[in-house]
Amino acid sequence: MNKTTTRILLSEPVFDEKPLFHWGWLGESVKEAANPGTTVDFVNLKKGYRRLTSAYVRAYNTIGVVRRAHEAETQGYDAFIIGCASDLALKEARSLVTIPVVGLTESTLLFANLLGNRFSVIATDPSYQERIQNLIKSYGAWDKLASIRCPAGLNSPKNFSMMEGAKAEQQKLIDMLLPEMAEAVRKDRAEALYVACIPTSAMLMKYKVTEVEGAPVVDMFVSGLKIAENMVTLKRAYGSAVCKNGLYKASPPGWDKEIPIDAD
């Protein structure tokens, strides 16, 4: 085992035939924030829906994420990151594999709690707010939540179009986010902030939006990257791994003979 290198696989929880536009931004974050010797590869699902538009779609794509986690382990990766703020299939993947599996919202909440007493979340679509609330509650961080805000006029298709556009379009999106972030600090007394969208969060880091009104802006991808690196370090040093006795209970021997995971 080479302890000087760490290989991480990040899988989007959606299907696409081509690389996604924001992977370049994430790659730049790897260069800036990762430990020496850490590499991150990016993949989409091999099949599934292209957008997480409903509970059924998320359930369907969950299987694809778990298969990607299994692939990561069999191909010798040291850790697996789920590349979406939904943390889709986190429990299921942790129950299947022995390498660290990292959810980006879970990781971001840990860093937000380290950097401030209360945090606010900026949603990038009004319809996401209920799911964000439920996820934060499930991680036991509800009492630290100052607010969830969504700037007027934001919706997911429009946001992606602006991010994929020219620099001027990206700046327009940032200009829509910043006033709401500032209000979260002034009115809601947030001491840390994050934008609950991986591409949007990465775009803010690209433009060095790392603080608003004195409150740190926590990047979702970098949070997950650093958690993944440290989980790998703990596993190598002490054998520390996710407990399989309860929530992440593993399947009994022979499960893979009943319904094998497709190799392709």
FIDRENLUM-85876 format. One record per residue: residue number from 1; x, y, z of N, C-alpha, C, O in turn. Coordinates in steps of 0.05 Angstrom, whole numbers. Layout:
BEGIN
<site NUM <X Y Z> <X Y Z> <X Y Z> <X Y Z>>
...
//
This chain:
BEGIN
<site 1 <17 -24 0> <0 0 0> <17 25 0> <35 28 17>>
<site 2 <12 43 -19> <28 67 -21> <15 89 -4> <-7 98 -10>>
<site 3 <28 97 17> <17 117 35> <22 145 27> <14 164 40>>
<site 4 <37 149 5> <43 176 -4> <23 185 -25> <24 209 -33>>
<site 5 <6 168 -35> <-14 176 -55> <-42 168 -45> <-46 149 -31>>
<site 6 <-61 184 -53> <-89 179 -46> <-106 183 -72> <-106 205 -83>>
<site 7 <-119 162 -80> <-136 163 -104> <-165 164 -96> <-175 147 -81>>
<site 8 <-179 184 -105> <-207 188 -99> <-224 189 -124> <-216 201 -144>>
<site 9 <-247 175 -123> <-265 177 -146> <-290 193 -137> <-302 187 -117>>
<site 10 <-297 213 -153> <-322 228 -148> <-341 220 -171> <-335 222 -194>>
<site 11 <-365 212 -163> <-385 206 -182> <-409 225 -179> <-419 229 -157>>
<site 12 <-417 237 -202> <-442 251 -202> <-465 231 -199> <-462 208 -208>>
<site 13 <-487 239 -187> <-509 221 -184> <-529 222 -207> <-552 215 -204>>
<site 14 <-519 231 -230> <-536 234 -254> <-521 222 -278> <-497 219 -278>>
<site 15 <-537 215 -298> <-525 204 -323> <-519 227 -342> <-534 246 -345>>
<site 16 <-496 225 -355> <-489 243 -377> <-468 229 -393> <-451 214 -382>>
<site 17 <-468 234 -419> <-448 221 -437> <-422 236 -439> <-403 226 -450>>
<site 18 <-421 260 -428> <-397 277 -431> <-389 288 -404> <-405 289 -385>>
<site 19 <-364 296 -401> <-355 309 -376> <-372 334 -370> <-381 348 -389>>
<site 20 <-377 340 -345> <-392 363 -337> <-375 388 -336> <-351 386 -329>>
<site 21 <-387 411 -341> <-371 435 -344> <-356 443 -319> <-335 455 -321>>
<site 22 <-367 437 -296> <-355 447 -271> <-332 429 -261> <-319 436 -242>>
<site 23 <-326 407 -274> <-304 389 -266> <-277 404 -268> <-259 399 -252>>
<site 24 <-275 422 -287> <-251 438 -288> <-247 455 -264> <-224 458 -254>>
<site 25 <-268 467 -253> <-267 483 -228> <-259 465 -205> <-243 472 -188>>
<site 26 <-271 441 -204> <-264 423 -182> <-235 414 -184> <-221 411 -163>>
<site 27 <-225 410 -208> <-197 403 -212> <-178 425 -202> <-157 419 -191>>
<site 28 <-186 450 -206> <-170 472 -196> <-170 472 -165> <-149 478 -153>>
<site 29 <-192 465 -153> <-194 463 -124> <-176 441 -113> <-164 444 -92>>
<site 30 <-174 419 -128> <-156 397 -120> <-127 408 -120> <-112 402 -101>>
<site 31 <-119 423 -140> <-92 434 -141> <-87 453 -117> <-65 453 -106>>
<site 32 <-107 468 -110> <-104 488 -89> <-105 477 -60> <-91 486 -43>>
<site 33 <-122 456 -57> <-129 448 -29> <-121 420 -22> <-119 414 2>>
<site 34 <-116 402 -41> <-110 374 -35> <-82 371 -24> <-64 387 -29>>
<site 35 <-79 349 -9> <-52 342 0> <-35 333 -23> <-46 324 -43>>
<site 36 <-8 336 -21> <9 326 -43> <4 296 -46> <3 281 -27>>
<site 37 <1 288 -71> <-3 260 -77> <-32 252 -79> <-38 229 -86>>
<site 38 <-51 270 -74> <-79 264 -77> <-88 270 -106> <-82 292 -116>>
<site 39 <-102 251 -118> <-114 256 -144> <-144 249 -142> <-152 232 -127>>
<site 40 <-160 263 -158> <-189 259 -159> <-197 254 -188> <-191 271 -205>>
<site 41 <-211 233 -193> <-223 227 -220> <-252 232 -218> <-265 228 -197>>
<site 42 <-264 242 -240> <-292 249 -241> <-307 232 -261> <-298 229 -284>>
<site 43 <-331 222 -253> <-347 206 -271> <-376 212 -267> <-384 223 -246>>
<site 44 <-392 206 -288> <-421 207 -285> <-432 178 -281> <-416 159 -281>>
<site 45 <-458 175 -278> <-469 149 -277> <-469 137 -305> <-470 151 -325>>
<site 46 <-468 110 -306> <-468 96 -332> <-496 96 -345> <-499 94 -369>>
<site 47 <-516 97 -328> <-544 100 -337> <-560 112 -315> <-552 111 -291>>
<site 48 <-583 123 -322> <-600 136 -302> <-611 162 -313> <-608 168 -337>>
<site 49 <-624 177 -296> <-635 203 -304> <-614 225 -304> <-595 223 -289>>
<site 50 <-619 245 -321> <-600 267 -323> <-603 289 -302> <-585 305 -298>>
<site 51 <-626 290 -290> <-632 310 -269> <-647 297 -246> <-664 280 -251>>
<site 52 <-641 305 -222> <-654 294 -198> <-679 310 -193> <-680 327 -175>>
<site 53 <-700 304 -208> <-724 321 -208> <-746 312 -189> <-764 327 -184>>
<site 54 <-744 287 -179> <-766 277 -162> <-755 255 -144> <-732 246 -148>>
<site 55 <-771 248 -124> <-763 226 -106> <-758 200 -121> <-739 185 -115>>
<site 56 <-775 194 -140> <-772 169 -156> <-745 170 -171> <-731 150 -172>>
<site 57 <-740 192 -184> <-715 194 -199> <-691 191 -181> <-671 177 -189>>
<site 58 <-691 203 -158> <-669 200 -139> <-666 170 -130> <-644 160 -127>>
<site 59 <-689 157 -126> <-688 129 -118> <-676 112 -140> <-660 94 -135>>
<site 60 <-683 117 -164> <-673 102 -187> <-643 106 -190> <-628 86 -194>>
<site 61 <-634 131 -188> <-605 136 -192> <-588 127 -168> <-564 125 -171>>
<site 62 <-601 122 -145> <-586 112 -122> <-570 87 -129> <-547 85 -121>>
<site 63 <-582 69 -143> <-569 44 -150> <-544 49 -167> <-523 37 -163>>
<site 64 <-545 69 -185> <-522 76 -201> <-499 87 -185> <-476 81 -190>>
<site 65 <-506 103 -165> <-485 114 -147> <-471 91 -132> <-447 91 -129>>
<site 66 <-487 73 -121> <-476 51 -105> <-458 34 -123> <-437 25 -114>>
<site 67 <-466 29 -147> <-449 14 -166> <-423 28 -171> <-402 15 -174>>
<site 68 <-424 54 -173> <-399 70 -177> <-381 67 -152> <-356 65 -155>>
<site 69 <-393 67 -128> <-377 63 -104> <-363 36 -104> <-340 33 -97>>
<site 70 <-378 15 -112> <-368 -12 -114> <-345 -13 -134> <-324 -26 -130>>
<site 71 <-349 1 -157> <-328 2 -177> <-303 16 -167> <-281 7 -172>>
<site 72 <-307 37 -151> <-284 51 -140> <-267 33 -122> <-243 32 -124>>
<site 73 <-281 17 -106> <-266 -1 -88> <-252 -23 -104> <-229 -29 -98>>
<site 74 <-266 -35 -123> <-253 -56 -138> <-230 -47 -155> <-212 -62 -162>>
<site 75 <-230 -21 -163> <-209 -10 -179> <-186 2 -163> <-168 14 -174>>
<site 76 <-188 -1 -136> <-165 7 -120> <-165 36 -111> <-145 46 -101>>
<site 77 <-188 50 -114> <-190 77 -103> <-190 76 -73> <-199 57 -61>>
<site 78 <-180 97 -60> <-178 99 -31> <-203 110 -18> <-209 105 5>>
<site 79 <-219 125 -34> <-243 138 -23> <-262 144 -46> <-254 145 -69>>
<site 80 <-287 148 -39> <-308 154 -59> <-324 178 -49> <-332 179 -26>>
<site 81 <-329 198 -67> <-344 222 -61> <-369 222 -78> <-368 217 -102>>
<site 82 <-392 228 -66> <-417 231 -81> <-419 261 -88> <-420 278 -71>>
<site 83 <-419 266 -114> <-416 293 -124> <-441 310 -126> <-447 322 -147>>
<site 84 <-457 311 -104> <-482 326 -105> <-489 334 -77> <-483 319 -58>>
<site 85 <-502 357 -74> <-510 366 -47> <-532 349 -35> <-538 352 -11>>
<site 86 <-544 331 -50> <-565 313 -39> <-554 290 -23> <-569 277 -8>>
<site 87 <-528 285 -25> <-515 262 -12> <-530 236 -19> <-533 218 -3>>
<site 88 <-538 235 -44> <-554 212 -54> <-538 186 -50> <-515 184 -59>>
<site 89 <-551 166 -38> <-541 139 -35> <-518 137 -15> <-503 117 -16>>
<site 90 <-515 156 2> <-493 156 22> <-495 131 40> <-475 117 43>>
<site 91 <-518 127 52> <-521 104 70> <-517 77 55> <-504 59 65>>
<site 92 <-529 76 32> <-528 51 16> <-499 44 8> <-491 21 9>>
<site 93 <-485 65 -1> <-457 60 -10> <-439 52 14> <-422 35 12>>
<site 94 <-443 66 37> <-427 59 61> <-432 31 70> <-415 18 82>>
<site 95 <-456 21 66> <-462 -7 74> <-450 -27 56> <-446 -50 64>>
<site 96 <-443 -19 31> <-433 -38 12> <-403 -41 11> <-392 -63 9>>
<site 97 <-389 -18 14> <-360 -18 10> <-346 -13 36> <-358 -4 56>>
<site 98 <-320 -18 36> <-304 -13 60> <-286 12 58> <-275 21 78>>
<site 99 <-283 23 34> <-269 48 32> <-286 71 42> <-311 68 42>>
<site 100 <-274 94 50> <-291 116 59> <-309 127 36> <-300 130 14>>
<site 101 <-334 131 43> <-354 143 25> <-362 170 38> <-370 171 61>>
<site 102 <-360 191 22> <-363 218 32> <-387 232 19> <-389 232 -6>>
<site 103 <-404 244 35> <-426 261 26> <-418 290 29> <-407 297 50>>
<site 104 <-423 306 9> <-413 334 10> <-429 352 29> <-417 370 41>>
<site 105 <-455 347 32> <-469 363 52> <-461 356 80> <-456 373 97>>
<site 106 <-458 330 86> <-449 321 112> <-422 334 119> <-418 343 141>>
<site 107 <-404 333 100> <-377 345 104> <-378 375 108> <-364 386 125>>
<site 108 <-395 388 92> <-397 417 94> <-408 426 121> <-398 446 132>>
<site 109 <-427 411 131> <-438 418 158> <-417 415 179> <-417 431 198>>
<site 110 <-399 396 177> <-378 393 197> <-360 417 197> <-353 427 218>>
<site 111 <-352 426 173> <-335 450 171> <-349 475 179> <-337 492 192>>
<site 112 <-375 478 172> <-390 501 180> <-391 504 210> <-390 526 221>>
<site 113 <-395 481 224> <-396 481 253> <-369 487 266> <-368 497 288>>
<site 114 <-347 481 252> <-321 488 262> <-315 518 259> <-300 529 275>>
<site 115 <-326 530 238> <-319 558 231> <-338 578 242> <-332 602 242>>
<site 116 <-361 570 252> <-380 589 263> <-400 575 281> <-404 551 279>>
<site 117 <-413 590 298> <-432 579 317> <-458 571 303> <-471 552 310>>
<site 118 <-466 587 283> <-491 582 268> <-485 587 238> <-469 604 231>>
<site 119 <-498 572 222> <-493 574 193> <-519 578 178> <-541 571 187>>
<site 120 <-516 590 154> <-539 593 136> <-533 579 109> <-510 578 101>>
<site 121 <-554 570 97> <-552 556 71> <-566 573 50> <-588 583 54>>
<site 122 <-553 576 27> <-565 590 5> <-573 568 -15> <-556 554 -27>>
<site 123 <-599 566 -20> <-610 547 -40> <-609 560 -67> <-611 584 -70>>
<site 124 <-606 543 -87> <-604 554 -115> <-630 548 -130> <-631 553 -155>>
<site 125 <-650 538 -116> <-676 534 -128> <-696 533 -105> <-691 518 -86>>
<site 126 <-719 547 -106> <-738 546 -84> <-747 518 -77> <-752 512 -54>>
<site 127 <-749 500 -97> <-759 473 -92> <-740 456 -76> <-747 435 -67>>
<site 128 <-715 465 -73> <-695 449 -59> <-696 453 -28> <-684 438 -13>>
<site 129 <-710 474 -19> <-708 481 9> <-718 460 28> <-706 455 49>>
<site 130 <-740 446 21> <-750 425 39> <-730 402 41> <-726 391 63>>
<site 131 <-718 394 19> <-698 373 19> <-674 381 36> <-662 364 50>>
<site 132 <-666 406 33> <-643 415 49> <-650 414 79> <-633 405 95>>
<site 133 <-673 422 86> <-682 421 114> <-681 392 125> <-670 387 146>>
<site 134 <-692 374 109> <-693 346 118> <-665 334 121> <-660 319 140>>
<site 135 <-647 341 103> <-620 331 104> <-605 341 129> <-592 326 143>>
<site 136 <-608 367 134> <-595 379 157> <-606 367 183> <-590 361 201>>
<site 137 <-632 362 184> <-643 349 208> <-632 321 211> <-626 313 234>>
<site 138 <-629 307 190> <-619 279 191> <-591 278 202> <-583 257 213>>
<site 139 <-575 299 198> <-548 300 208> <-545 312 236> <-523 315 246>>
<site 140 <-568 319 248> <-567 329 275> <-557 357 278> <-547 365 299>>
<site 141 <-558 373 256> <-547 400 256> <-568 422 256> <-563 445 252>>
<site 142 <-593 414 261> <-616 433 259> <-613 456 278> <-620 479 271>>
<site 143 <-604 451 302> <-602 472 322> <-580 493 316> <-579 514 328>>
<site 144 <-563 487 296> <-542 505 288> <-549 521 263> <-534 538 254>>
<site 145 <-572 515 251> <-581 528 227> <-593 555 233> <-612 558 248>>
<site 146 <-581 576 221> <-592 603 223> <-614 608 204> <-635 620 211>>
<site 147 <-611 599 179> <-632 603 159> <-625 588 133> <-602 580 129>>
<site 148 <-646 584 117> <-643 575 90> <-656 596 72> <-679 602 75>>
<site 149 <-640 607 54> <-650 629 37> <-646 621 8> <-628 606 0>>
<site 150 <-664 632 -9> <-661 629 -38> <-666 655 -51> <-689 666 -49>>
<site 151 <-647 667 -65> <-651 692 -78> <-674 691 -99> <-677 671 -112>>
<site 152 <-689 712 -100> <-711 713 -119> <-700 710 -148> <-679 722 -155>>
<site 153 <-714 695 -164> <-706 693 -192> <-689 669 -198> <-683 663 -221>>
<site 154 <-679 655 -177> <-662 632 -182> <-678 607 -188> <-699 602 -175>>
<site 155 <-670 592 -207> <-680 565 -211> <-658 549 -225> <-641 560 -239>>
<site 156 <-659 523 -221> <-636 506 -229> <-629 508 -259> <-605 512 -265>>
<site 157 <-648 506 -278> <-640 508 -306> <-627 534 -313> <-607 535 -328>>
<site 158 <-638 556 -303> <-627 583 -308> <-599 585 -297> <-581 596 -310>>
<site 159 <-595 575 -272> <-569 577 -259> <-547 562 -275> <-526 573 -279>>
<site 160 <-554 538 -284> <-534 523 -299> <-527 536 -326> <-504 537 -334>>
<site 161 <-548 548 -338> <-543 562 -363> <-524 586 -359> <-506 591 -375>>
<site 162 <-528 600 -337> <-510 623 -331> <-482 614 -324> <-463 627 -333>>
<site 163 <-479 592 -309> <-452 583 -302> <-437 573 -326> <-413 576 -327>>
<site 164 <-451 561 -345> <-438 551 -369> <-433 573 -389> <-419 569 -409>>
<site 165 <-443 597 -384> <-440 619 -402> <-413 634 -398> <-395 624 -386>>
<site 166 <-412 658 -409> <-388 674 -408> <-384 685 -380> <-402 683 -362>>
<site 167 <-361 697 -375> <-354 707 -349> <-375 727 -339> <-381 728 -315>>
<site 168 <-386 743 -357> <-406 763 -350> <-431 750 -339> <-443 760 -320>>
<site 169 <-439 727 -350> <-462 713 -340> <-457 700 -313> <-474 701 -295>>
<site 170 <-433 690 -309> <-426 679 -283> <-426 701 -262> <-435 696 -239>>
<site 171 <-416 725 -269> <-416 747 -250> <-444 755 -243> <-450 763 -220>>
<site 172 <-463 754 -262> <-491 760 -256> <-502 742 -235> <-517 750 -217>>
<site 173 <-495 716 -237> <-505 697 -218> <-493 702 -190> <-507 701 -170>>
<site 174 <-467 709 -189> <-455 716 -164> <-468 740 -152> <-473 742 -128>>
<site 175 <-474 760 -169> <-487 784 -159> <-515 779 -148> <-526 794 -132>>
<site 176 <-528 757 -157> <-554 750 -146> <-551 736 -119> <-569 738 -102>>
<site 177 <-529 722 -116> <-525 707 -91> <-515 724 -68> <-524 721 -45>>
<site 178 <-497 743 -74> <-484 757 -53> <-502 773 -35> <-498 772 -10>>
<site 179 <-522 788 -45> <-540 802 -26> <-554 784 -7> <-558 791 17>>
<site 180 <-563 761 -16> <-577 742 1> <-558 731 22> <-566 726 45>>
<site 181 <-533 726 15> <-513 716 34> <-508 738 55> <-505 731 79>>
<site 182 <-506 763 46> <-502 784 65> <-525 787 85> <-521 793 108>>
<site 183 <-550 784 74> <-573 785 92> <-573 763 113> <-582 767 135>>
<site 184 <-564 740 105> <-562 717 124> <-544 724 147> <-549 716 170>>
<site 185 <-523 739 141> <-504 746 163> <-516 769 180> <-515 768 204>>
<site 186 <-527 789 166> <-537 813 181> <-562 807 197> <-564 813 220>>
<site 187 <-582 794 183> <-608 791 196> <-611 764 211> <-624 763 232>>
<site 188 <-598 743 200> <-601 716 213> <-578 709 231> <-579 689 245>>
<site 189 <-558 726 232> <-535 723 249> <-519 698 243> <-508 685 261>>
<site 190 <-518 691 217> <-502 668 209> <-472 675 212> <-464 697 206>>
<site 191 <-457 655 221> <-428 659 224> <-412 642 204> <-388 643 203>>
<site 192 <-427 627 188> <-415 612 166> <-437 608 145> <-460 608 151>>
<site 193 <-428 605 120> <-447 604 97> <-438 582 78> <-415 577 75>>
<site 194 <-458 569 65> <-451 553 42> <-474 553 22> <-498 557 30>>
<site 195 <-468 550 -3> <-487 548 -24> <-492 519 -31> <-473 505 -38>>
<site 196 <-517 510 -29> <-523 482 -31> <-525 472 -60> <-546 463 -69>>
<site 197 <-503 475 -74> <-501 466 -102> <-471 464 -108> <-456 483 -105>>
<site 198 <-462 441 -117> <-433 437 -121> <-422 455 -142> <-402 468 -137>>
<site 199 <-434 457 -166> <-422 475 -186> <-422 504 -177> <-403 519 -182>>
<site 200 <-445 513 -165> <-446 541 -156> <-426 547 -134> <-413 568 -134>>
<site 201 <-423 528 -116> <-403 531 -95> <-375 533 -106> <-359 550 -98>>
<site 202 <-369 516 -126> <-343 516 -139> <-338 542 -155> <-316 553 -156>>
<site 203 <-360 553 -166> <-357 578 -181> <-350 601 -162> <-333 618 -169>>
<site 204 <-362 601 -138> <-354 622 -118> <-325 620 -111> <-312 640 -108>>
<site 205 <-315 595 -108> <-286 592 -102> <-269 602 -125> <-248 614 -121>>
<site 206 <-278 597 -149> <-264 606 -173> <-260 636 -173> <-239 647 -180>>
<site 207 <-281 650 -164> <-280 679 -163> <-271 690 -135> <-274 713 -129>>
<site 208 <-261 672 -118> <-250 678 -92> <-270 691 -73> <-264 709 -58>>
<site 209 <-295 683 -75> <-316 691 -56> <-314 672 -32> <-328 653 -30>>
<site 210 <-296 678 -14> <-291 661 9> <-301 673 35> <-299 660 56>>
<site 211 <-312 697 34> <-322 710 59> <-343 731 51> <-340 745 31>>
<site 212 <-364 732 67> <-384 753 63> <-391 765 90> <-399 751 108>>
<site 213 <-387 791 92> <-393 805 117> <-379 793 141> <-390 792 163>>
<site 214 <-355 783 137> <-340 771 159> <-346 742 164> <-332 729 181>>
<site 215 <-365 730 150> <-372 702 154> <-358 685 132> <-361 692 109>>
<site 216 <-345 663 139> <-332 647 119> <-352 633 101> <-373 624 111>>
<site 217 <-345 631 76> <-361 615 56> <-348 588 54> <-325 586 45>>
<site 218 <-362 567 61> <-352 540 61> <-357 527 34> <-379 526 25>>
<site 219 <-335 518 21> <-338 505 -5> <-346 476 -1> <-333 461 14>>
<site 220 <-366 466 -15> <-376 439 -11> <-356 418 -20> <-351 399 -6>>
<site 221 <-345 422 -44> <-327 401 -54> <-301 399 -38> <-293 377 -31>>
<site 222 <-289 422 -31> <-265 421 -15> <-270 409 13> <-253 395 23>>
<site 223 <-293 414 24> <-300 402 50> <-300 371 47> <-288 358 64>>
<site 224 <-313 361 26> <-313 332 22> <-286 321 16> <-279 299 25>>
<site 225 <-270 336 0> <-243 327 -6> <-226 324 19> <-212 303 22>>
<site 226 <-227 343 37> <-211 342 61> <-221 320 80> <-204 307 93>>
<site 227 <-247 316 82> <-257 295 98> <-248 268 87> <-240 250 102>>
<site 228 <-250 265 61> <-241 240 48> <-212 234 54> <-204 212 61>>
<site 229 <-195 254 50> <-166 250 56> <-162 242 84> <-145 224 89>>
<site 230 <-175 254 103> <-171 248 131> <-182 221 139> <-171 207 156>>
<site 231 <-204 213 126> <-214 186 132> <-195 165 121> <-192 144 134>>
<site 232 <-183 170 98> <-163 152 88> <-139 150 107> <-129 128 112>>
<site 233 <-130 173 117> <-108 173 136> <-114 157 161> <-97 142 170>>
<site 234 <-138 161 172> <-146 146 196> <-147 116 191> <-139 100 208>>
<site 235 <-157 109 167> <-159 80 161> <-131 68 159> <-127 46 168>>
<site 236 <-113 82 146> <-86 72 143> <-71 70 169> <-56 51 174>>
<site 237 <-75 90 186> <-60 91 211> <-71 72 232> <-55 59 246>>
<site 238 <-97 71 234> <-109 56 257> <-130 36 249> <-141 22 265>>
<site 239 <-136 34 223> <-156 16 214> <-184 26 218> <-204 11 215>>
<site 240 <-187 52 224> <-213 64 230> <-231 64 205> <-223 73 184>>
<site 241 <-255 53 208> <-273 51 185> <-301 54 196> <-306 52 220>>
<site 242 <-320 58 177> <-348 61 184> <-358 35 198> <-353 13 189>>
<site 243 <-372 39 220> <-384 16 235> <-406 3 218> <-423 17 207>>
<site 244 <-405 -23 216> <-425 -38 200> <-445 -53 218> <-458 -72 209>>
<site 245 <-448 -44 243> <-466 -58 261> <-495 -47 260> <-513 -61 267>>
<site 246 <-498 -22 252> <-524 -9 254> <-533 3 228> <-542 -12 209>>
<site 247 <-532 30 226> <-543 44 202> <-530 34 176> <-544 33 156>>
<site 248 <-504 28 177> <-490 20 153> <-485 -10 152> <-465 -19 142>>
<site 249 <-503 -25 163> <-500 -54 165> <-496 -67 138> <-510 -61 119>>
<site 250 <-476 -84 136> <-469 -97 111> <-488 -120 105> <-499 -131 123>>
<site 251 <-491 -127 79> <-507 -150 72> <-493 -176 80> <-468 -176 81>>
<site 252 <-508 -197 85> <-495 -222 92> <-480 -235 69> <-485 -228 46>>
<site 253 <-461 -253 75> <-446 -266 54> <-464 -279 33> <-485 -291 40>>
<site 254 <-457 -276 8> <-472 -288 -14> <-492 -270 -27> <-505 -278 -47>>
<site 255 <-495 -245 -16> <-514 -227 -28> <-508 -222 -58> <-526 -219 -74>>
<site 256 <-482 -221 -65> <-474 -214 -92> <-477 -238 -111> <-475 -234 -135>>
<site 257 <-483 -261 -100> <-489 -284 -118> <-518 -284 -126> <-525 -292 -148>>
<site 258 <-535 -273 -109> <-564 -272 -115> <-569 -252 -137> <-583 -259 -156>>
<site 259 <-559 -228 -134> <-561 -207 -155> <-534 -194 -158> <-528 -175 -144>>
<site 260 <-517 -204 -176> <-490 -193 -179> <-491 -164 -189> <-509 -156 -204>>
<site 261 <-470 -148 -181> <-467 -121 -192> <-454 -123 -219> <-433 -136 -222>>
<site 262 <-466 -111 -239> <-456 -112 -266> <-427 -101 -267> <-422 -80 -256>>
<site 263 <-410 -115 -280> <-382 -106 -282> <-379 -82 -301> <-360 -67 -299>>
<site 264 <-397 -79 -320> <-395 -57 -339> <-411 -33 -331> <-411 -12 -345>>
//
